[in-house]
Amino acid sequence: MRLHRPQSLLRRLIEPKQIANIVAYLASALALATTTRAAVRVDGGYIYAILP
């Protein structure tokens, strides 16, 4: 990551558990009013850009 994606905010790969935590949050009642119609990227800054 440090060599190929130095602009990454985390400077490391994310762990599967971190992705699972976001999925659990988005599926929970906590996200009902706060996360509506949002695109949520859980990549740790690895993907340079999202293209259509």
C-alpha distance matrix in Angstrom:
0.0 3.8 5.4 5.3 5.0 6.5 9.0 7.5 10.3 9.1 5.9 5.7 7.1 10.7 13.6 16.4 18.8 17.2 17.8 21.3 22.1 21.7 23.7 26.3 26.6 27.0 29.7 31.5 34.3 32.2 30.5 33.8 34.7 31.5 29.2 31.4 30.4 26.9 23.7 21.2 17.5 15.7 12.1 10.3 9.9 8.0 11.2 12.2 15.9 18.5 21.3 24.7
3.8 0.0 3.8 5.9 5.7 4.8 8.2 7.9 10.3 9.6 5.9 7.4 10.1 13.4 16.4 19.5 21.6 19.8 20.8 24.2 24.6 24.2 26.6 29.0 29.0 29.6 32.4 34.0 36.6 34.3 32.7 36.0 36.6 33.2 31.1 33.5 32.7 29.0 26.1 23.5 19.9 18.3 15.0 12.6 11.7 10.6 13.7 13.9 17.6 20.7 23.4 27.0
5.4 3.8 0.0 3.8 5.9 6.0 9.7 10.3 13.3 13.1 9.5 10.6 12.5 16.1 19.0 21.8 24.2 22.6 23.2 26.7 27.4 26.9 29.0 31.7 31.8 32.1 34.8 36.7 39.4 37.2 35.4 38.6 39.2 35.9 33.6 35.7 34.5 30.9 27.7 25.5 21.8 20.5 16.9 15.1 13.8 11.9 14.4 14.1 17.9 21.0 23.3 27.0
5.3 5.9 3.8 0.0 3.8 6.1 8.9 9.3 12.9 13.1 10.0 10.8 11.8 15.3 18.3 20.6 23.4 21.7 21.6 25.2 26.2 25.3 27.1 30.1 30.2 30.2 32.9 35.0 37.7 35.7 33.6 36.7 37.4 34.1 31.6 33.3 31.9 28.4 25.0 23.1 19.3 18.4 14.7 13.6 11.8 9.4 11.2 10.8 14.6 17.6 19.7 23.3
5.0 5.7 5.9 3.8 0.0 3.8 5.4 5.6 9.3 10.1 7.6 9.1 10.4 13.3 16.8 19.2 21.6 19.4 19.5 23.2 23.8 22.6 24.7 27.6 27.4 27.3 30.2 32.2 34.8 32.6 30.4 33.5 34.0 30.7 28.2 30.1 28.8 25.2 22.0 20.0 16.4 15.6 12.1 10.6 8.4 6.8 8.8 8.3 12.2 15.3 17.9 21.6
6.5 4.8 6.0 6.1 3.8 0.0 3.8 5.4 8.3 9.5 6.8 9.6 12.0 14.8 18.3 21.2 23.1 20.7 21.3 24.9 25.1 24.0 26.5 29.2 28.6 28.8 31.9 33.5 35.9 33.4 31.5 34.6 34.8 31.3 29.3 31.4 30.4 26.6 23.8 21.7 18.2 17.5 14.3 11.9 9.8 9.5 11.8 10.8 14.4 17.8 20.5 24.2
9.0 8.2 9.7 8.9 5.4 3.8 0.0 3.8 6.2 8.8 7.7 10.8 12.8 14.8 18.5 21.2 22.8 20.0 20.3 24.1 23.9 22.3 24.9 27.7 26.7 26.7 30.0 31.5 33.6 31.0 28.9 32.0 31.9 28.3 26.3 28.3 27.3 23.6 21.0 19.0 15.9 15.7 12.9 10.6 7.8 8.6 10.3 8.8 12.0 15.5 18.3 21.9
7.5 7.9 10.3 9.3 5.6 5.4 3.8 0.0 3.8 5.6 5.1 7.7 9.3 11.1 14.8 17.4 19.0 16.2 16.6 20.3 20.2 18.8 21.4 24.1 23.3 23.5 26.7 28.2 30.5 28.0 26.0 29.2 29.4 25.9 23.9 26.1 25.3 21.6 18.9 16.5 13.2 12.4 9.6 7.0 4.7 6.0 8.7 8.7 11.8 14.7 18.0 21.4
10.3 10.3 13.3 12.9 9.3 8.3 6.2 3.8 0.0 3.8 5.7 8.4 10.3 11.0 14.6 17.4 18.2 15.0 16.0 19.5 18.7 17.4 20.5 22.7 21.5 22.0 25.4 26.5 28.5 25.7 24.0 27.3 27.3 23.7 22.1 24.6 24.3 20.6 18.4 15.7 13.0 12.1 10.2 6.8 5.8 8.6 11.2 11.4 13.8 16.4 19.9 23.0
9.1 9.6 13.1 13.1 10.1 9.5 8.8 5.6 3.8 0.0 3.8 5.3 7.6 8.1 11.5 14.6 15.4 12.5 14.0 17.4 16.7 16.1 19.2 21.2 20.4 21.4 24.5 25.5 27.8 25.1 23.8 27.3 27.7 24.2 22.6 25.5 25.4 21.7 19.5 16.4 13.5 11.6 9.7 5.9 6.9 8.9 12.2 13.4 16.0 18.2 21.8 24.8
5.9 5.9 9.5 10.0 7.6 6.8 7.7 5.1 5.7 3.8 0.0 3.8 7.1 9.3 12.6 15.9 17.3 14.9 16.3 19.7 19.5 19.1 21.9 24.1 23.7 24.6 27.5 28.8 31.3 28.7 27.3 30.8 31.3 27.8 26.1 28.7 28.3 24.7 22.1 19.2 15.9 14.0 11.3 8.0 8.1 8.7 12.3 13.2 16.4 19.0 22.4 25.7
5.7 7.4 10.6 10.8 9.1 9.6 10.8 7.7 8.4 5.3 3.8 0.0 3.8 6.4 9.3 12.7 14.3 12.5 14.0 17.2 17.4 17.5 20.0 22.1 22.3 23.3 25.9 27.3 30.1 27.8 26.6 30.1 31.0 27.8 25.9 28.5 28.2 24.6 22.0 18.8 15.5 12.9 10.2 7.5 8.9 8.6 12.4 14.2 17.4 19.5 22.8 25.9
7.1 10.1 12.5 11.8 10.4 12.0 12.8 9.3 10.3 7.6 7.1 3.8 0.0 3.8 6.6 9.5 11.7 10.3 11.2 14.4 15.3 15.4 17.3 19.6 20.3 21.1 23.4 25.1 28.2 26.3 24.9 28.3 29.6 26.7 24.4 26.9 26.4 23.0 20.2 17.0 13.7 10.7 8.0 6.5 8.7 7.6 11.1 13.8 16.5 18.0 21.3 24.0
10.7 13.4 16.1 15.3 13.3 14.8 14.8 11.1 11.0 8.1 9.3 6.4 3.8 0.0 3.8 6.7 8.3 6.6 7.7 10.8 11.5 11.8 13.9 16.0 16.6 17.7 19.9 21.5 24.6 22.7 21.5 25.0 26.5 23.6 21.5 24.1 24.0 20.7 18.2 14.8 12.0 8.5 6.9 5.8 9.2 9.1 12.1 15.2 17.3 18.1 21.6 24.0
13.6 16.4 19.0 18.3 16.8 18.3 18.5 14.8 14.6 11.5 12.6 9.3 6.6 3.8 0.0 3.8 5.3 5.3 6.9 9.0 10.1 11.5 13.1 14.6 16.0 17.5 19.0 20.5 23.8 22.3 21.6 25.0 26.9 24.4 22.4 25.1 25.1 22.2 20.0 16.4 14.2 10.4 9.8 9.4 12.9 12.5 15.3 18.6 20.4 20.9 24.2 26.3
16.4 19.5 21.8 20.6 19.2 21.2 21.2 17.4 17.4 14.6 15.9 12.7 9.5 6.7 3.8 0.0 3.8 5.4 5.2 6.3 8.7 10.2 10.7 12.3 14.4 15.6 16.6 18.4 22.0 21.0 20.2 23.4 25.7 23.6 21.3 23.7 23.7 21.2 19.0 15.7 13.9 10.3 10.4 11.3 14.7 14.1 16.1 19.7 21.0 20.8 23.9 25.5
18.8 21.6 24.2 23.4 21.6 23.1 22.8 19.0 18.2 15.4 17.3 14.3 11.7 8.3 5.3 3.8 0.0 3.8 5.4 4.9 6.1 8.8 9.7 10.2 12.2 14.2 15.1 16.2 19.7 18.6 18.4 21.7 24.0 22.0 20.2 23.0 23.6 21.2 19.6 16.1 15.0 11.4 12.4 12.7 16.4 16.6 18.7 22.1 23.3 23.0 26.3 27.7
17.2 19.8 22.6 21.7 19.4 20.7 20.0 16.2 15.0 12.5 14.9 12.5 10.3 6.6 5.3 5.4 3.8 0.0 3.8 5.4 5.1 6.6 8.8 9.9 10.8 12.6 14.4 15.5 18.7 17.0 16.4 20.0 21.8 19.4 17.6 20.6 21.2 18.5 16.9 13.2 12.0 8.4 9.8 9.7 13.3 14.2 16.3 19.5 20.6 20.5 24.0 25.6
17.8 20.8 23.2 21.6 19.5 21.3 20.3 16.6 16.0 14.0 16.3 14.0 11.2 7.7 6.9 5.2 5.4 3.8 0.0 3.8 5.4 5.3 6.3 8.7 10.0 10.7 12.4 14.3 17.7 16.6 15.3 18.5 20.7 18.5 16.1 18.6 18.7 16.2 14.3 10.9 9.8 6.4 8.3 9.7 13.0 13.4 14.7 18.2 18.7 18.1 21.3 22.6
21.3 24.2 26.7 25.2 23.2 24.9 24.1 20.3 19.5 17.4 19.7 17.2 14.4 10.8 9.0 6.3 4.9 5.4 3.8 0.0 3.8 5.5 5.0 6.0 8.5 9.9 10.5 12.2 15.8 15.2 14.5 17.6 20.2 18.6 16.5 18.9 19.4 17.5 16.2 13.1 12.8 9.9 12.1 13.4 16.8 17.2 18.4 21.9 22.2 21.2 24.3 25.2
22.1 24.6 27.4 26.2 23.8 25.1 23.9 20.2 18.7 16.7 19.5 17.4 15.3 11.5 10.1 8.7 6.1 5.1 5.4 3.8 0.0 3.8 5.5 5.1 6.2 8.7 9.9 10.5 13.8 12.5 12.3 15.7 18.0 16.2 14.7 17.6 18.8 16.8 16.0 12.7 13.0 10.2 12.9 13.5 16.8 18.0 19.4 22.6 22.9 22.2 25.4 26.4
21.7 24.2 26.9 25.3 22.6 24.0 22.3 18.8 17.4 16.1 19.1 17.5 15.4 11.8 11.5 10.2 8.8 6.6 5.3 5.5 3.8 0.0 3.8 5.4 5.0 6.1 8.5 9.8 12.8 11.4 10.1 13.5 15.6 13.5 11.5 14.3 15.2 13.0 12.3 9.0 9.7 7.7 11.0 12.1 14.9 16.4 17.2 20.2 20.1 19.1 22.3 23.1
23.7 26.6 29.0 27.1 24.7 26.5 24.9 21.4 20.5 19.2 21.9 20.0 17.3 13.9 13.1 10.7 9.7 8.8 6.3 5.0 5.5 3.8 0.0 3.8 5.4 5.2 6.1 8.6 12.1 11.8 10.3 13.0 15.8 14.5 12.1 14.1 14.7 13.2 12.5 9.9 11.0 9.4 12.7 14.6 17.3 18.2 18.5 21.7 21.2 19.6 22.4 22.7
26.3 29.0 31.7 30.1 27.6 29.2 27.7 24.1 22.7 21.2 24.1 22.1 19.6 16.0 14.6 12.3 10.2 9.9 8.7 6.0 5.1 5.4 3.8 0.0 3.8 5.6 5.2 6.1 9.8 9.8 9.6 12.2 15.2 14.4 12.8 15.2 16.5 15.5 15.5 13.0 14.4 12.7 15.9 17.3 20.2 21.4 22.0 25.1 24.8 23.3 26.1 26.3
26.6 29.0 31.8 30.2 27.4 28.6 26.7 23.3 21.5 20.4 23.7 22.3 20.3 16.6 16.0 14.4 12.2 10.8 10.0 8.5 6.2 5.0 5.4 3.8 0.0 3.8 5.4 5.1 7.9 6.7 6.4 9.6 12.1 10.8 9.7 12.6 14.5 13.3 14.0 11.5 13.5 12.3 15.9 16.8 19.5 21.3 21.8 24.6 24.1 22.7 25.7 25.9
27.0 29.6 32.1 30.2 27.3 28.8 26.7 23.5 22.0 21.4 24.6 23.3 21.1 17.7 17.5 15.6 14.2 12.6 10.7 9.9 8.7 6.1 5.2 5.6 3.8 0.0 3.8 5.5 8.0 7.6 5.4 7.9 10.6 9.7 7.5 9.6 11.1 10.3 11.1 9.4 12.0 11.8 15.5 17.1 19.3 20.9 20.7 23.4 22.3 20.5 23.2 23.0
29.7 32.4 34.8 32.9 30.2 31.9 30.0 26.7 25.4 24.5 27.5 25.9 23.4 19.9 19.0 16.6 15.1 14.4 12.4 10.5 9.9 8.5 6.1 5.2 5.4 3.8 0.0 3.8 6.9 8.3 7.1 8.4 11.9 12.1 10.4 11.7 13.1 13.2 14.0 12.7 15.2 14.6 18.2 20.1 22.4 23.7 23.5 26.4 25.3 23.2 25.6 25.1
31.5 34.0 36.7 35.0 32.2 33.5 31.5 28.2 26.5 25.5 28.8 27.3 25.1 21.5 20.5 18.4 16.2 15.5 14.3 12.2 10.5 9.8 8.6 6.1 5.1 5.5 3.8 0.0 3.8 5.3 5.9 7.3 10.6 11.1 10.6 12.4 14.8 14.9 16.3 14.8 17.4 16.8 20.4 21.7 24.3 25.9 26.1 28.8 27.8 26.0 28.6 28.2
34.3 36.6 39.4 37.7 34.8 35.9 33.6 30.5 28.5 27.8 31.3 30.1 28.2 24.6 23.8 22.0 19.7 18.7 17.7 15.8 13.8 12.8 12.1 9.8 7.9 8.0 6.9 3.8 0.0 3.8 5.4 5.3 8.2 9.7 10.3 11.8 14.8 15.5 17.6 16.6 19.7 19.5 23.2 24.3 26.6 28.6 28.6 31.0 29.8 27.9 30.4 29.8
32.2 34.3 37.2 35.7 32.6 33.4 31.0 28.0 25.7 25.1 28.7 27.8 26.3 22.7 22.3 21.0 18.6 17.0 16.6 15.2 12.5 11.4 11.8 9.8 6.7 7.6 8.3 5.3 3.8 0.0 3.8 5.7 7.3 7.5 8.7 11.2 14.5 14.4 16.6 15.2 18.1 17.8 21.5 22.2 24.4 26.7 26.9 29.2 28.2 26.7 29.5 29.3
30.5 32.7 35.4 33.6 30.4 31.5 28.9 26.0 24.0 23.8 27.3 26.6 24.9 21.5 21.6 20.2 18.4 16.4 15.3 14.5 12.3 10.1 10.3 9.6 6.4 5.4 7.1 5.9 5.4 3.8 0.0 3.8 5.7 5.2 5.2 7.7 10.8 10.7 12.9 11.9 15.2 15.5 19.2 20.3 22.1 24.4 24.2 26.4 25.1 23.3 25.9 25.6
33.8 36.0 38.6 36.7 33.5 34.6 32.0 29.2 27.3 27.3 30.8 30.1 28.3 25.0 25.0 23.4 21.7 20.0 18.5 17.6 15.7 13.5 13.0 12.2 9.6 7.9 8.4 7.3 5.3 5.7 3.8 0.0 3.8 5.9 6.2 6.8 10.2 11.4 14.2 14.1 17.7 18.5 22.3 23.6 25.2 27.3 26.8 28.8 27.1 25.0 27.2 26.4
34.7 36.6 39.2 37.4 34.0 34.8 31.9 29.4 27.3 27.7 31.3 31.0 29.6 26.5 26.9 25.7 24.0 21.8 20.7 20.2 18.0 15.6 15.8 15.2 12.1 10.6 11.9 10.6 8.2 7.3 5.7 3.8 0.0 3.8 6.0 6.5 10.3 11.4 14.8 15.0 18.6 19.8 23.4 24.4 25.6 28.2 27.6 29.2 27.4 25.5 27.7 27.0
31.5 33.2 35.9 34.1 30.7 31.3 28.3 25.9 23.7 24.2 27.8 27.8 26.7 23.6 24.4 23.6 22.0 19.4 18.5 18.6 16.2 13.5 14.5 14.4 10.8 9.7 12.1 11.1 9.7 7.5 5.2 5.9 3.8 0.0 3.8 6.1 9.7 9.6 12.7 12.4 15.8 17.0 20.5 21.2 22.3 25.1 24.6 26.1 24.5 23.0 25.5 25.2
29.2 31.1 33.6 31.6 28.2 29.3 26.3 23.9 22.1 22.6 26.1 25.9 24.4 21.5 22.4 21.3 20.2 17.6 16.1 16.5 14.7 11.5 12.1 12.8 9.7 7.5 10.4 10.6 10.3 8.7 5.2 6.2 6.0 3.8 0.0 3.8 6.7 6.1 9.1 9.0 12.7 14.2 17.7 18.9 19.9 22.3 21.6 23.2 21.5 19.7 22.1 21.7
31.4 33.5 35.7 33.3 30.1 31.4 28.3 26.1 24.6 25.5 28.7 28.5 26.9 24.1 25.1 23.7 23.0 20.6 18.6 18.9 17.6 14.3 14.1 15.2 12.6 9.6 11.7 12.4 11.8 11.2 7.7 6.8 6.5 6.1 3.8 0.0 3.8 5.5 9.0 10.4 14.2 16.3 19.7 21.3 21.9 24.1 22.8 24.3 22.0 19.7 21.5 20.6
30.4 32.7 34.5 31.9 28.8 30.4 27.3 25.3 24.3 25.4 28.3 28.2 26.4 24.0 25.1 23.7 23.6 21.2 18.7 19.4 18.8 15.2 14.7 16.5 14.5 11.1 13.1 14.8 14.8 14.5 10.8 10.2 10.3 9.7 6.7 3.8 0.0 3.8 6.9 9.4 13.0 15.7 18.7 20.8 21.0 22.8 21.0 22.3 19.6 17.0 18.4 17.1
26.9 29.0 30.9 28.4 25.2 26.6 23.6 21.6 20.6 21.7 24.7 24.6 23.0 20.7 22.2 21.2 21.2 18.5 16.2 17.5 16.8 13.0 13.2 15.5 13.3 10.3 13.2 14.9 15.5 14.4 10.7 11.4 11.4 9.6 6.1 5.5 3.8 0.0 3.8 6.0 9.6 12.4 15.4 17.2 17.3 19.3 17.7 18.9 16.5 14.3 16.3 15.7
23.7 26.1 27.7 25.0 22.0 23.8 21.0 18.9 18.4 19.5 22.1 22.0 20.2 18.2 20.0 19.0 19.6 16.9 14.3 16.2 16.0 12.3 12.5 15.5 14.0 11.1 14.0 16.3 17.6 16.6 12.9 14.2 14.8 12.7 9.1 9.0 6.9 3.8 0.0 3.8 6.5 9.8 12.3 14.5 14.4 16.0 14.1 15.6 13.2 10.8 13.1 12.9
21.2 23.5 25.5 23.1 20.0 21.7 19.0 16.5 15.7 16.4 19.2 18.8 17.0 14.8 16.4 15.7 16.1 13.2 10.9 13.1 12.7 9.0 9.9 13.0 11.5 9.4 12.7 14.8 16.6 15.2 11.9 14.1 15.0 12.4 9.0 10.4 9.4 6.0 3.8 0.0 3.8 6.4 9.4 11.4 12.0 13.8 12.7 14.7 13.2 11.6 14.5 15.1
17.5 19.9 21.8 19.3 16.4 18.2 15.9 13.2 13.0 13.5 15.9 15.5 13.7 12.0 14.2 13.9 15.0 12.0 9.8 12.8 13.0 9.7 11.0 14.4 13.5 12.0 15.2 17.4 19.7 18.1 15.2 17.7 18.6 15.8 12.7 14.2 13.0 9.6 6.5 3.8 0.0 3.8 5.8 8.2 8.5 10.0 9.1 11.4 10.6 9.5 13.0 14.4
15.7 18.3 20.5 18.4 15.6 17.5 15.7 12.4 12.1 11.6 14.0 12.9 10.7 8.5 10.4 10.3 11.4 8.4 6.4 9.9 10.2 7.7 9.4 12.7 12.3 11.8 14.6 16.8 19.5 17.8 15.5 18.5 19.8 17.0 14.2 16.3 15.7 12.4 9.8 6.4 3.8 0.0 3.8 6.0 8.0 9.1 9.5 12.6 12.7 12.3 15.8 17.4
12.1 15.0 16.9 14.7 12.1 14.3 12.9 9.6 10.2 9.7 11.3 10.2 8.0 6.9 9.8 10.4 12.4 9.8 8.3 12.1 12.9 11.0 12.7 15.9 15.9 15.5 18.2 20.4 23.2 21.5 19.2 22.3 23.4 20.5 17.7 19.7 18.7 15.4 12.3 9.4 5.8 3.8 0.0 3.8 5.3 5.5 6.6 9.9 11.0 11.3 14.9 17.2
10.3 12.6 15.1 13.6 10.6 11.9 10.6 7.0 6.8 5.9 8.0 7.5 6.5 5.8 9.4 11.3 12.7 9.7 9.7 13.4 13.5 12.1 14.6 17.3 16.8 17.1 20.1 21.7 24.3 22.2 20.3 23.6 24.4 21.2 18.9 21.3 20.8 17.2 14.5 11.4 8.2 6.0 3.8 0.0 3.8 5.5 8.1 10.5 12.4 13.6 17.3 20.0
9.9 11.7 13.8 11.8 8.4 9.8 7.8 4.7 5.8 6.9 8.1 8.9 8.7 9.2 12.9 14.7 16.4 13.3 13.0 16.8 16.8 14.9 17.3 20.2 19.5 19.3 22.4 24.3 26.6 24.4 22.1 25.2 25.6 22.3 19.9 21.9 21.0 17.3 14.4 12.0 8.5 8.0 5.3 3.8 0.0 3.8 5.7 7.2 9.3 11.3 14.9 18.0
8.0 10.6 11.9 9.4 6.8 9.5 8.6 6.0 8.6 8.9 8.7 8.6 7.6 9.1 12.5 14.1 16.6 14.2 13.4 17.2 18.0 16.4 18.2 21.4 21.3 20.9 23.7 25.9 28.6 26.7 24.4 27.3 28.2 25.1 22.3 24.1 22.8 19.3 16.0 13.8 10.0 9.1 5.5 5.5 3.8 0.0 3.8 6.2 9.0 11.0 14.2 17.4
11.2 13.7 14.4 11.2 8.8 11.8 10.3 8.7 11.2 12.2 12.3 12.4 11.1 12.1 15.3 16.1 18.7 16.3 14.7 18.4 19.4 17.2 18.5 22.0 21.8 20.7 23.5 26.1 28.6 26.9 24.2 26.8 27.6 24.6 21.6 22.8 21.0 17.7 14.1 12.7 9.1 9.5 6.6 8.1 5.7 3.8 0.0 3.8 5.6 7.4 10.5 13.7
12.2 13.9 14.1 10.8 8.3 10.8 8.8 8.7 11.4 13.4 13.2 14.2 13.8 15.2 18.6 19.7 22.1 19.5 18.2 21.9 22.6 20.2 21.7 25.1 24.6 23.4 26.4 28.8 31.0 29.2 26.4 28.8 29.2 26.1 23.2 24.3 22.3 18.9 15.6 14.7 11.4 12.6 9.9 10.5 7.2 6.2 3.8 0.0 3.8 7.2 9.7 13.4
15.9 17.6 17.9 14.6 12.2 14.4 12.0 11.8 13.8 16.0 16.4 17.4 16.5 17.3 20.4 21.0 23.3 20.6 18.7 22.2 22.9 20.1 21.2 24.8 24.1 22.3 25.3 27.8 29.8 28.2 25.1 27.1 27.4 24.5 21.5 22.0 19.6 16.5 13.2 13.2 10.6 12.7 11.0 12.4 9.3 9.0 5.6 3.8 0.0 3.8 6.3 9.9
18.5 20.7 21.0 17.6 15.3 17.8 15.5 14.7 16.4 18.2 19.0 19.5 18.0 18.1 20.9 20.8 23.0 20.5 18.1 21.2 22.2 19.1 19.6 23.3 22.7 20.5 23.2 26.0 27.9 26.7 23.3 25.0 25.5 23.0 19.7 19.7 17.0 14.3 10.8 11.6 9.5 12.3 11.3 13.6 11.3 11.0 7.4 7.2 3.8 0.0 3.8 6.7
21.3 23.4 23.3 19.7 17.9 20.5 18.3 18.0 19.9 21.8 22.4 22.8 21.3 21.6 24.2 23.9 26.3 24.0 21.3 24.3 25.4 22.3 22.4 26.1 25.7 23.2 25.6 28.6 30.4 29.5 25.9 27.2 27.7 25.5 22.1 21.5 18.4 16.3 13.1 14.5 13.0 15.8 14.9 17.3 14.9 14.2 10.5 9.7 6.3 3.8 0.0 3.8
24.7 27.0 27.0 23.3 21.6 24.2 21.9 21.4 23.0 24.8 25.7 25.9 24.0 24.0 26.3 25.5 27.7 25.6 22.6 25.2 26.4 23.1 22.7 26.3 25.9 23.0 25.1 28.2 29.8 29.3 25.6 26.4 27.0 25.2 21.7 20.6 17.1 15.7 12.9 15.1 14.4 17.4 17.2 20.0 18.0 17.4 13.7 13.4 9.9 6.7 3.8 0.0
